[in-house]
């Protein structure tokens, strides 16, 4: 007889598995036949990837065009499946990641071996590990708090690595790691130390193509265009400027003013543009279109566009990373294998057509390779009450029709519950809601409960 929790997992995932295994959508036949539910790739616009992004994926990840398209579709499907499993596994959930040239293999980790059949029934591989994700995240949060009261230049980076089920601390020597763990009351059994001599730093103040200038001196890259009510502007990195700083565009025409900026702690800011500038759902004037802000899964491909080095791609290595720059510690950023150079700061990170974040800093360069961190876009939007400009358009902030608590423009985290049209739905993947993404329409993002 199956374990009771396994039966619950299987039942909760029946719809998700049918829709998302191998990145293909399906629907049950009926007479009359209902409209087929959109696949995850269709929901997230992964099937509409622009040529520039596909070319960068081919170059940087060694793929051909068909593989690049297949990878984006598989990653969209994996995010939906992992989101459903996270809800079903509850406290046993220990993370998820994709692997393979086409991201065809999704692994979901659990602390309970009885969950394995349910995970496999959803089309994923199962990994049974010791520590739940919640415990690793809690330990990392203690490190974040401790870092606010001590020098962490010798331990500049730490993150939860779901693939190794550990809290990783990168350090130049062991001594400072032990001191940091002791001050944060973190069990060393949760921690894996990685030797590193890297010295991450913000990326700013060099030439760029689509650059903007701060107070007629330093330069950064525009991130994602946003709106706040009728005000138009863009999201960027906090280290690029402080509230009140003025900006000019790459053409040296007056552009706007920083309205809010956080750095260190986070690396987020937004600029309100004047009436000469219009926010569009495009990245750096190319054909890359932004369709939403659904957070990608660990291992997924991600591409960056910046004013110094243009388009470059890599993979998402870890979410919720903390990194120490000379100016202080930044928490909650995402660690990637994408290269970047000074002047790329503030620029766009995008996975498929989904905005991921704005370039913060890193180490290395685009000649020898490196590591780059980005400030996730959804917390930035939520902090400043901004709405991402997307191809979907529409007015944010209106309650869902035909009634309920769901509202476009709201940033929803996994596990959040809303009502819509008389039903209750739980969020599977973090995103900012927008018209057309009402819960019944997007099973990749919402599960009825």
FIVEX-789091 format. One record per residue (C-alpha): x negated, y negated, z; residue number from 1; residue in three letters. Coordinates in Angstrom, 2 decimals, decimal comma, padded with zeros to 5 digits. Each point is the difference from the previous one (the first is absolute). Last residue first. Example, Ala and Ser with C-alpha at 12.3 -4.5 7.8 and 13.67 -1.06 7.14 Angstrom:
2
[node [-013,67 001,06 007,14] 2 "SER"]
[node [001,37 003,44 000,66] 1 "ALA"]
***
This chain:
449
[node [007,33 -023,81 -004,43] 449 "UNK"]
[node [-000,44 -001,22 -003,58] 448 "UNK"]
[node [-003,63 -000,24 -001,06] 447 "UNK"]
[node [-001,46 -003,22 -001,35] 446 "UNK"]
[node [-003,12 -000,93 -002,02] 445 "UNK"]
[node [-000,38 002,68 -002,67] 444 "UNK"]
[node [003,75 000,57 000,18] 443 "UNK"]
[node [000,44 -003,43 -001,62] 442 "UNK"]
[node [003,55 -000,82 -001,11] 441 "UNK"]
[node [001,90 000,96 003,17] 440 "UNK"]
[node [-002,31 -002,25 002,08] 439 "UNK"]
[node [000,37 -003,20 -002,08] 438 "UNK"]
[node [-003,19 -000,52 -002,02] 437 "UNK"]
[node [001,66 -001,90 -002,84] 436 "UNK"]
[node [-000,30 -003,30 001,84] 435 "UNK"]
[node [-003,16 000,03 002,13] 434 "UNK"]
[node [-001,24 001,65 003,17] 433 "UNK"]
[node [-003,59 -000,52 001,09] 432 "UNK"]
[node [-001,72 003,34 000,41] 431 "UNK"]
[node [-001,16 002,66 002,48] 430 "UNK"]
[node [000,92 003,51 -001,08] 429 "UNK"]
[node [002,71 002,41 001,21] 428 "UNK"]
[node [002,54 -002,42 001,47] 427 "UNK"]
[node [003,04 001,55 001,70] 426 "UNK"]
[node [003,53 -000,41 -001,34] 425 "UNK"]
[node [003,45 -000,23 001,56] 424 "UNK"]
[node [003,11 000,01 -002,19] 423 "UNK"]
[node [003,08 -002,25 -000,14] 422 "UNK"]
[node [-001,18 -001,91 -003,06] 421 "UNK"]
[node [-003,39 -000,72 001,55] 420 "UNK"]
[node [-001,32 000,50 003,49] 419 "UNK"]
[node [-003,61 -000,32 001,04] 418 "UNK"]
[node [-002,57 002,05 001,92] 417 "UNK"]
[node [-003,76 -000,61 000,10] 416 "UNK"]
[node [-002,05 003,22 000,07] 415 "UNK"]
[node [-002,67 -001,19 -002,41] 414 "UNK"]
[node [-000,22 -003,82 000,13] 413 "UNK"]
[node [002,38 -002,44 -001,69] 412 "UNK"]
[node [-000,90 -003,52 -001,14] 411 "UNK"]
[node [003,20 -001,94 -000,58] 410 "UNK"]
[node [000,41 -001,97 -003,24] 409 "UNK"]
[node [003,12 001,90 -000,96] 408 "UNK"]
[node [002,28 000,83 002,91] 407 "UNK"]
[node [001,18 003,32 001,45] 406 "UNK"]
[node [002,32 -000,56 002,98] 405 "UNK"]
[node [003,21 001,12 -001,65] 404 "UNK"]
[node [002,64 -001,06 -002,49] 403 "UNK"]
[node [000,87 000,73 -003,61] 402 "UNK"]
[node [-002,50 -001,55 -000,51] 401 "UNK"]
[node [-003,18 -000,50 001,94] 400 "UNK"]
[node [-000,44 -003,20 001,92] 399 "UNK"]
[node [-001,63 -002,85 -001,94] 398 "UNK"]
[node [-003,54 -000,98 000,93] 397 "UNK"]
[node [-001,64 -000,03 -003,39] 396 "UNK"]
[node [001,38 -001,38 -003,28] 395 "UNK"]
[node [-000,64 002,03 -003,12] 394 "UNK"]
[node [-003,17 000,79 -001,94] 393 "UNK"]
[node [-000,73 003,62 -000,89] 392 "UNK"]
[node [-003,30 -000,83 -001,70] 391 "UNK"]
[node [-001,36 -000,97 003,38] 390 "UNK"]
[node [-000,84 -003,14 001,96] 389 "UNK"]
[node [-000,71 001,18 003,54] 388 "UNK"]
[node [002,21 -001,68 002,56] 387 "UNK"]
[node [-001,58 -001,86 002,90] 386 "UNK"]
[node [001,03 -000,23 003,66] 385 "UNK"]
[node [-003,54 -000,84 001,13] 384 "UNK"]
[node [-000,77 003,04 002,15] 383 "UNK"]
[node [002,25 002,34 -002,02] 382 "UNK"]
[node [-001,64 -000,80 -003,32] 381 "UNK"]
[node [-003,47 000,44 001,51] 380 "UNK"]
[node [001,03 003,26 001,71] 379 "UNK"]
[node [001,24 001,26 -003,41] 378 "UNK"]
[node [-003,07 -001,09 -001,97] 377 "UNK"]
[node [-002,63 002,17 001,65] 376 "UNK"]
[node [-003,28 -001,89 000,61] 375 "UNK"]
[node [-002,57 001,68 -002,21] 374 "UNK"]
[node [-003,33 001,63 000,69] 373 "UNK"]
[node [-002,75 000,70 -002,51] 372 "UNK"]
[node [-002,69 002,68 -000,04] 371 "UNK"]
[node [-002,81 000,04 -002,50] 370 "UNK"]
[node [-001,36 000,74 -003,43] 369 "UNK"]
[node [-003,51 -000,61 -001,37] 368 "UNK"]
[node [000,94 -002,52 -002,67] 367 "UNK"]
[node [003,42 -001,03 001,29] 366 "UNK"]
[node [-001,36 -001,00 003,39] 365 "UNK"]
[node [-000,80 001,42 003,43] 364 "UNK"]
[node [001,87 -000,82 003,20] 363 "UNK"]
[node [003,48 -001,16 000,82] 362 "UNK"]
[node [002,36 -002,92 000,21] 361 "UNK"]
[node [003,67 -001,04 000,05] 360 "UNK"]
[node [001,69 000,63 -003,33] 359 "UNK"]
[node [003,77 -000,48 000,13] 358 "UNK"]
[node [002,50 002,83 000,39] 357 "UNK"]
[node [001,87 002,96 -001,42] 356 "UNK"]
[node [002,25 -001,33 -002,76] 355 "UNK"]
[node [001,80 002,86 -001,76] 354 "UNK"]
[node [-000,17 000,22 -003,81] 353 "UNK"]
[node [-002,42 002,92 -000,04] 352 "UNK"]
[node [-001,95 -000,64 003,17] 351 "UNK"]
[node [-000,90 -003,68 000,31] 350 "UNK"]
[node [-002,65 -001,97 001,87] 349 "UNK"]
[node [000,11 -003,68 -000,92] 348 "UNK"]
[node [-002,61 -002,64 000,72] 347 "UNK"]
[node [-000,55 -001,83 003,29] 346 "UNK"]
[node [-003,74 000,44 -000,19] 345 "UNK"]
[node [-001,34 000,79 -003,49] 344 "UNK"]
[node [-002,38 -002,98 000,27] 343 "UNK"]
[node [-002,66 002,10 001,68] 342 "UNK"]
[node [-000,13 003,47 -001,52] 341 "UNK"]
[node [002,26 003,04 -000,14] 340 "UNK"]
[node [-000,21 003,76 -000,43] 339 "UNK"]
[node [002,95 002,32 000,59] 338 "UNK"]
[node [-000,60 002,95 002,34] 337 "UNK"]
[node [002,73 -001,22 002,35] 336 "UNK"]
[node [000,60 -000,80 003,69] 335 "UNK"]
[node [003,35 -001,53 000,93] 334 "UNK"]
[node [000,22 -002,83 002,55] 333 "UNK"]
[node [001,83 000,22 003,33] 332 "UNK"]
[node [-002,63 -001,73 002,09] 331 "UNK"]
[node [-002,61 -002,67 -000,76] 330 "UNK"]
[node [-002,84 -000,48 002,48] 329 "UNK"]
[node [-002,04 -003,19 000,23] 328 "UNK"]
[node [-001,76 -002,70 -002,06] 327 "UNK"]
[node [-003,03 002,17 -000,80] 326 "UNK"]
[node [002,44 002,61 -001,33] 325 "UNK"]
[node [001,26 002,93 002,08] 324 "UNK"]
[node [002,37 002,48 -001,63] 323 "UNK"]
[node [003,15 001,67 001,31] 322 "UNK"]
[node [001,85 002,46 -002,21] 321 "UNK"]
[node [003,75 000,64 -000,10] 320 "UNK"]
[node [000,00 002,04 -003,22] 319 "UNK"]
[node [-002,89 002,16 -001,18] 318 "UNK"]
[node [-001,61 000,94 -003,31] 317 "UNK"]
[node [002,22 -001,62 -002,62] 316 "UNK"]
[node [-001,59 000,81 -003,33] 315 "UNK"]
[node [-001,99 -001,80 -002,66] 314 "UNK"]
[node [000,64 -002,64 -002,64] 313 "UNK"]
[node [-001,58 -003,16 -001,38] 312 "UNK"]
[node [001,56 -002,87 -001,97] 311 "UNK"]
[node [-001,67 -003,41 -000,16] 310 "UNK"]
[node [-003,46 -000,47 001,54] 309 "UNK"]
[node [-000,08 -003,59 001,23] 308 "UNK"]
[node [003,65 -001,16 -000,04] 307 "UNK"]
[node [001,41 003,17 001,47] 306 "UNK"]
[node [002,24 002,86 -001,02] 305 "UNK"]
[node [000,04 003,15 002,07] 304 "UNK"]
[node [001,25 003,47 -000,83] 303 "UNK"]
[node [001,26 002,80 002,24] 302 "UNK"]
[node [000,09 003,73 -000,53] 301 "UNK"]
[node [001,61 002,06 002,73] 300 "UNK"]
[node [-002,11 001,91 002,52] 299 "UNK"]
[node [001,95 -001,32 002,99] 298 "UNK"]
[node [003,58 -000,67 -001,09] 297 "UNK"]
[node [001,15 -003,26 -001,60] 296 "UNK"]
[node [002,03 -002,68 001,81] 295 "UNK"]
[node [003,05 -001,13 -001,96] 294 "UNK"]
[node [-000,36 -003,67 -000,92] 293 "UNK"]
[node [002,17 -000,58 -003,06] 292 "UNK"]
[node [000,13 -000,31 -003,80] 291 "UNK"]
[node [-003,18 -001,99 -000,62] 290 "UNK"]
[node [-000,91 -000,20 -003,67] 289 "UNK"]
[node [-003,47 000,45 -001,44] 288 "UNK"]
[node [000,05 -001,59 -003,47] 287 "UNK"]
[node [-002,77 -002,39 000,93] 286 "UNK"]
[node [000,33 -003,54 001,39] 285 "UNK"]
[node [-001,94 000,91 003,15] 284 "UNK"]
[node [002,68 002,42 001,21] 283 "UNK"]
[node [003,55 -000,64 -001,13] 282 "UNK"]
[node [003,36 -000,41 001,74] 281 "UNK"]
[node [000,00 -003,80 -000,52] 280 "UNK"]
[node [-000,15 -002,98 002,39] 279 "UNK"]
[node [000,20 -003,36 -001,75] 278 "UNK"]
[node [-002,39 -002,91 000,48] 277 "UNK"]
[node [000,46 -003,69 -000,76] 276 "UNK"]
[node [002,60 -000,32 002,76] 275 "UNK"]
[node [-002,61 000,34 002,73] 274 "UNK"]
[node [-001,18 003,34 001,34] 273 "UNK"]
[node [000,35 001,24 003,57] 272 "UNK"]
[node [-003,05 002,07 000,91] 271 "UNK"]
[node [000,08 003,13 002,13] 270 "UNK"]
[node [-002,43 001,61 002,39] 269 "UNK"]
[node [-001,12 003,37 001,28] 268 "UNK"]
[node [-003,21 001,53 001,34] 267 "UNK"]
[node [001,00 001,40 003,37] 266 "UNK"]
[node [-001,72 -000,37 003,37] 265 "UNK"]
[node [-002,44 -002,46 -001,59] 264 "UNK"]
[node [001,51 -001,83 -001,82] 263 "UNK"]
[node [003,69 -000,96 -000,15] 262 "UNK"]
[node [001,21 -002,72 -002,38] 261 "UNK"]
[node [003,25 -001,90 -000,47] 260 "UNK"]
[node [001,27 -002,73 -002,29] 259 "UNK"]
[node [-003,10 -000,37 -002,18] 258 "UNK"]
[node [000,71 -002,83 -002,42] 257 "UNK"]
[node [000,71 -000,20 -003,73] 256 "UNK"]
[node [-001,16 -000,19 -003,61] 255 "UNK"]
[node [-001,74 -003,19 -001,03] 254 "UNK"]
[node [-001,47 000,64 -003,46] 253 "UNK"]
[node [-003,61 001,24 -000,05] 252 "UNK"]
[node [000,77 002,39 -002,90] 251 "UNK"]
[node [-000,78 002,92 002,29] 250 "UNK"]
[node [002,69 -001,38 002,26] 249 "UNK"]
[node [-000,40 -002,53 002,79] 248 "UNK"]
[node [000,52 000,65 003,69] 247 "UNK"]
[node [000,45 -002,09 003,11] 246 "UNK"]
[node [-000,82 001,13 003,54] 245 "UNK"]
[node [002,81 -000,74 002,47] 244 "UNK"]
[node [000,05 003,47 001,53] 243 "UNK"]
[node [-003,46 001,49 -000,35] 242 "UNK"]
[node [-001,73 001,41 -003,06] 241 "UNK"]
[node [-001,53 003,03 -001,75] 240 "UNK"]
[node [-000,41 002,01 003,21] 239 "UNK"]
[node [003,75 000,51 000,12] 238 "UNK"]
[node [000,12 001,92 -003,28] 237 "UNK"]
[node [002,70 -000,74 -002,56] 236 "UNK"]
[node [003,74 -000,15 -000,52] 235 "UNK"]
[node [001,42 -002,36 -002,58] 234 "UNK"]
[node [002,37 -002,94 -000,41] 233 "UNK"]
[node [003,57 -000,97 -000,82] 232 "UNK"]
[node [002,42 -001,78 002,32] 231 "UNK"]
[node [003,69 000,61 -000,73] 230 "UNK"]
[node [000,42 002,35 002,96] 229 "UNK"]
[node [-003,51 001,18 000,70] 228 "UNK"]
[node [-001,38 001,31 -003,27] 227 "UNK"]
[node [-002,94 002,16 -000,89] 226 "UNK"]
[node [-002,73 000,39 -002,64] 225 "UNK"]
[node [-002,49 002,75 000,91] 224 "UNK"]
[node [-003,67 -000,73 000,59] 223 "UNK"]
[node [-001,84 -002,96 -001,46] 222 "UNK"]
[node [-003,75 000,39 000,10] 221 "UNK"]
[node [-002,39 -002,10 002,07] 220 "UNK"]
[node [-002,19 -003,09 -000,46] 219 "UNK"]
[node [-001,79 -002,34 002,39] 218 "UNK"]
[node [-000,29 -003,76 -000,61] 217 "UNK"]
[node [002,83 -002,24 -001,17] 216 "UNK"]
[node [001,91 000,46 003,27] 215 "UNK"]
[node [000,56 003,67 -000,98] 214 "UNK"]
[node [-000,36 000,94 -003,67] 213 "UNK"]
[node [002,08 002,52 -001,89] 212 "UNK"]
[node [-001,37 002,63 -002,32] 211 "UNK"]
[node [001,34 001,74 -003,06] 210 "UNK"]
[node [-003,44 000,49 -001,55] 209 "UNK"]
[node [-002,21 -000,08 003,05] 208 "UNK"]
[node [-003,15 -001,60 001,26] 207 "UNK"]
[node [-001,18 000,39 003,59] 206 "UNK"]
[node [001,26 -001,19 003,38] 205 "UNK"]
[node [001,58 003,14 001,41] 204 "UNK"]
[node [-000,27 003,67 000,93] 203 "UNK"]
[node [000,16 000,47 003,77] 202 "UNK"]
[node [-002,78 002,10 001,49] 201 "UNK"]
[node [-000,60 003,68 000,66] 200 "UNK"]
[node [-003,44 000,95 001,35] 199 "UNK"]
[node [-000,78 003,54 -001,05] 198 "UNK"]
[node [-002,64 001,94 001,93] 197 "UNK"]
[node [002,19 003,04 000,51] 196 "UNK"]
[node [-000,13 003,18 002,04] 195 "UNK"]
[node [003,47 001,53 000,40] 194 "UNK"]
[node [001,26 000,78 003,50] 193 "UNK"]
[node [003,02 002,28 000,34] 192 "UNK"]
[node [002,34 -000,79 002,89] 191 "UNK"]
[node [002,97 001,75 001,58] 190 "UNK"]
[node [-002,16 002,09 002,34] 189 "UNK"]
[node [-001,71 -003,22 001,09] 188 "UNK"]
[node [003,16 -000,82 001,98] 187 "UNK"]
[node [000,72 -003,73 -000,24] 186 "UNK"]
[node [-000,01 -002,09 003,18] 185 "UNK"]
[node [-000,56 -003,19 -002,04] 184 "UNK"]
[node [-003,12 -001,07 001,92] 183 "UNK"]
[node [-001,28 003,58 -000,09] 182 "UNK"]
[node [000,58 000,33 -003,74] 181 "UNK"]
[node [-001,85 -003,27 -000,67] 180 "UNK"]
[node [-002,95 000,98 002,18] 179 "UNK"]
[node [-000,23 003,43 -001,61] 178 "UNK"]
[node [000,04 -001,57 -003,45] 177 "UNK"]
[node [-002,63 -002,61 000,93] 176 "UNK"]
[node [-002,43 002,78 000,93] 175 "UNK"]
[node [000,44 002,13 -003,14] 174 "UNK"]
[node [-001,81 -002,14 -002,57] 173 "UNK"]
[node [000,83 -001,85 -003,24] 172 "UNK"]
[node [003,69 000,64 000,48] 171 "UNK"]
[node [003,12 001,15 -001,83] 170 "UNK"]
[node [002,71 001,15 002,41] 169 "UNK"]
[node [002,42 002,65 -001,24] 168 "UNK"]
[node [003,12 000,95 001,95] 167 "UNK"]
[node [000,62 003,59 -000,99] 166 "UNK"]
[node [002,31 002,39 -001,81] 165 "UNK"]
[node [-002,57 000,59 -002,76] 164 "UNK"]
[node [002,40 -000,80 -002,88] 163 "UNK"]
[node [001,96 -002,43 002,19] 162 "UNK"]
[node [-002,97 -002,33 000,49] 161 "UNK"]
[node [001,07 -002,59 002,59] 160 "UNK"]
[node [-002,27 -003,02 -000,29] 159 "UNK"]
[node [-003,05 -001,75 001,37] 158 "UNK"]
[node [-002,45 -002,45 -001,56] 157 "UNK"]
[node [-002,63 -002,44 001,30] 156 "UNK"]
[node [-001,54 002,07 002,79] 155 "UNK"]
[node [-003,32 -001,86 000,42] 154 "UNK"]
[node [001,80 -003,35 -000,56] 153 "UNK"]
[node [002,53 000,94 002,68] 152 "UNK"]
[node [-000,71 -002,71 002,59] 151 "UNK"]
[node [002,54 000,19 002,82] 150 "UNK"]
[node [003,34 -001,33 001,24] 149 "UNK"]
[node [002,26 000,22 -003,07] 148 "UNK"]
[node [-001,58 003,33 -000,88] 147 "UNK"]
[node [001,67 001,57 003,06] 146 "UNK"]
[node [003,44 -000,74 -001,42] 145 "UNK"]
[node [-000,83 001,54 -003,37] 144 "UNK"]
[node [-001,59 003,03 001,68] 143 "UNK"]
[node [003,22 000,54 001,98] 142 "UNK"]
[node [001,99 -000,24 -003,25] 141 "UNK"]
[node [-002,27 002,67 -001,50] 140 "UNK"]
[node [000,84 002,34 002,85] 139 "UNK"]
[node [003,72 -000,60 -000,55] 138 "UNK"]
[node [-000,38 000,66 -003,74] 137 "UNK"]
[node [-001,78 003,29 000,75] 136 "UNK"]
[node [002,73 001,06 002,42] 135 "UNK"]
[node [002,80 -000,98 -002,42] 134 "UNK"]
[node [-001,68 001,94 -002,82] 133 "UNK"]
[node [000,31 003,21 001,98] 132 "UNK"]
[node [-003,29 001,66 001,05] 131 "UNK"]
[node [-000,92 003,67 -000,32] 130 "UNK"]
[node [000,57 000,86 -003,62] 129 "UNK"]
[node [002,14 002,35 -002,10] 128 "UNK"]
[node [-000,27 -000,93 -003,68] 127 "UNK"]
[node [002,93 000,65 -002,33] 126 "UNK"]
[node [000,01 -000,26 -003,78] 125 "UNK"]
[node [002,95 -001,85 -001,47] 124 "UNK"]
[node [002,92 001,12 -002,19] 123 "UNK"]
[node [002,78 -000,74 002,50] 122 "UNK"]
[node [000,29 003,71 000,82] 121 "UNK"]
[node [-003,69 -000,08 000,91] 120 "UNK"]
[node [000,64 -002,57 002,71] 119 "UNK"]
[node [002,96 001,97 001,33] 118 "UNK"]
[node [-001,98 003,24 000,06] 117 "UNK"]
[node [-002,90 -001,69 001,86] 116 "UNK"]
[node [002,03 -001,58 002,81] 115 "UNK"]
[node [-000,39 003,02 002,29] 114 "UNK"]
[node [-003,75 -000,66 000,01] 113 "UNK"]
[node [000,60 -003,10 002,14] 112 "UNK"]
[node [-002,55 -002,84 -000,01] 111 "UNK"]
[node [000,93 -001,04 -003,52] 110 "UNK"]
[node [-001,86 -001,18 -003,09] 109 "UNK"]
[node [001,50 -000,65 -003,43] 108 "UNK"]
[node [-002,07 000,70 -003,09] 107 "UNK"]
[node [001,11 -001,20 -003,44] 106 "UNK"]
[node [-001,79 001,53 -002,99] 105 "UNK"]
[node [000,65 -001,42 -003,47] 104 "UNK"]
[node [-001,93 -003,23 000,59] 103 "UNK"]
[node [-000,92 000,16 -003,74] 102 "UNK"]
[node [-003,74 000,40 000,55] 101 "UNK"]
[node [000,67 001,95 003,16] 100 "UNK"]
[node [001,05 -000,96 003,52] 99 "UNK"]
[node [002,89 -001,58 001,87] 98 "UNK"]
[node [000,26 -000,83 003,70] 97 "UNK"]
[node [002,37 000,36 002,93] 96 "UNK"]
[node [-000,12 -000,64 003,73] 95 "UNK"]
[node [000,28 001,81 003,33] 94 "UNK"]
[node [003,75 000,49 000,41] 93 "UNK"]
[node [000,81 002,10 003,10] 92 "UNK"]
[node [001,72 -002,96 001,73] 91 "UNK"]
[node [002,73 -000,08 -002,65] 90 "UNK"]
[node [-000,31 002,81 -002,52] 89 "UNK"]
[node [003,21 -000,94 -001,81] 88 "UNK"]
[node [-000,73 -003,71 -000,29] 87 "UNK"]
[node [-003,56 000,55 -001,17] 86 "UNK"]
[node [001,20 002,65 -002,43] 85 "UNK"]
[node [002,31 -002,47 -001,72] 84 "UNK"]
[node [-002,78 -002,58 -000,31] 83 "UNK"]
[node [-002,44 002,60 -001,31] 82 "UNK"]
[node [002,47 000,99 -002,72] 81 "UNK"]
[node [000,58 -003,61 -001,03] 80 "UNK"]
[node [-003,70 -000,86 -000,02] 79 "UNK"]
[node [-000,83 003,14 -001,96] 78 "UNK"]
[node [002,49 -000,88 -002,74] 77 "UNK"]
[node [-001,57 -003,42 -000,56] 76 "UNK"]
[node [-003,45 001,54 000,05] 75 "UNK"]
[node [001,03 002,62 -002,55] 74 "UNK"]
[node [001,31 -002,65 -002,40] 73 "UNK"]
[node [-003,17 -002,10 000,33] 72 "UNK"]
[node [-002,19 003,05 -000,56] 71 "UNK"]
[node [001,96 001,09 -003,06] 70 "UNK"]
[node [-000,49 -003,40 -001,63] 69 "UNK"]
[node [-003,74 000,04 000,69] 68 "UNK"]
[node [-000,27 003,59 -001,19] 67 "UNK"]
[node [001,68 -000,88 -003,30] 66 "UNK"]
[node [-002,35 -002,96 -000,55] 65 "UNK"]
[node [-003,17 002,00 000,67] 64 "UNK"]
[node [-001,54 -000,02 003,43] 63 "UNK"]
[node [-003,49 -000,73 001,34] 62 "UNK"]
[node [001,19 -001,84 003,13] 61 "UNK"]
[node [-001,54 -003,41 -000,77] 60 "UNK"]
[node [000,38 -000,14 -003,79] 59 "UNK"]
[node [003,32 001,79 -000,39] 58 "UNK"]
[node [001,55 -001,80 002,96] 57 "UNK"]
[node [-001,16 -003,34 -001,42] 56 "UNK"]
[node [001,55 000,83 -003,38] 55 "UNK"]
[node [003,29 000,96 001,68] 54 "UNK"]
[node [000,05 -003,32 001,86] 53 "UNK"]
[node [-000,62 -002,02 -003,15] 52 "UNK"]
[node [002,58 002,00 -001,97] 51 "UNK"]
[node [002,84 -000,79 002,43] 50 "UNK"]
[node [001,57 002,72 002,18] 49 "UNK"]
[node [003,71 000,43 -000,78] 48 "UNK"]
[node [000,42 003,62 001,11] 47 "UNK"]
[node [-001,23 -000,90 003,46] 46 "UNK"]
[node [002,87 -002,48 000,25] 45 "UNK"]
[node [000,72 000,88 003,64] 44 "UNK"]
[node [003,51 001,34 -000,57] 43 "UNK"]
[node [-000,90 001,65 -003,30] 42 "UNK"]
[node [-003,01 001,79 001,48] 41 "UNK"]
[node [002,06 001,06 003,03] 40 "UNK"]
[node [002,54 001,54 -002,34] 39 "UNK"]
[node [003,33 -001,72 -000,48] 38 "UNK"]
[node [003,08 001,95 001,08] 37 "UNK"]
[node [001,86 001,53 -002,92] 36 "UNK"]
[node [003,43 -001,49 -000,65] 35 "UNK"]
[node [002,59 002,50 001,13] 34 "UNK"]
[node [001,14 002,80 -002,33] 33 "UNK"]
[node [003,78 000,38 -000,13] 32 "UNK"]
[node [-000,26 002,88 000,50] 31 "UNK"]
[node [-003,13 000,60 001,99] 30 "UNK"]
[node [-003,62 000,77 -000,63] 29 "UNK"]
[node [-002,48 -000,69 002,77] 28 "UNK"]
[node [-002,56 -002,70 -000,58] 27 "UNK"]
[node [-003,63 -000,03 -000,99] 26 "UNK"]
[node [-002,97 -002,32 000,15] 25 "UNK"]
[node [-003,57 001,07 -000,78] 24 "UNK"]
[node [-003,13 -001,02 001,91] 23 "UNK"]
[node [-001,14 003,58 000,57] 22 "UNK"]
[node [002,66 000,42 002,71] 21 "UNK"]
[node [001,89 -003,28 000,36] 20 "UNK"]
[node [003,71 000,29 -000,44] 19 "UNK"]
[node [000,74 003,54 001,09] 18 "UNK"]
[node [-002,44 -000,25 002,87] 17 "UNK"]
[node [001,57 -003,21 001,25] 16 "UNK"]
[node [003,54 001,36 -000,15] 15 "UNK"]
[node [-000,82 003,18 001,93] 14 "UNK"]
[node [-002,32 -001,82 002,39] 13 "UNK"]
[node [002,25 -000,44 003,02] 12 "UNK"]
[node [001,16 003,60 -000,17] 11 "UNK"]
[node [-003,51 001,38 -000,25] 10 "UNK"]
[node [-001,24 -002,11 002,90] 9 "UNK"]
[node [002,94 001,03 002,16] 8 "UNK"]
[node [-000,60 003,68 -000,79] 7 "UNK"]
[node [-003,63 -000,46 000,94] 6 "UNK"]
[node [000,94 -001,63 003,30] 5 "UNK"]
[node [002,20 003,01 000,88] 4 "UNK"]
[node [-002,80 002,48 -000,72] 3 "UNK"]
[node [000,95 002,35 -002,77] 2 "UNK"]
[node [001,30 003,45 000,88] 1 "UNK"]
***
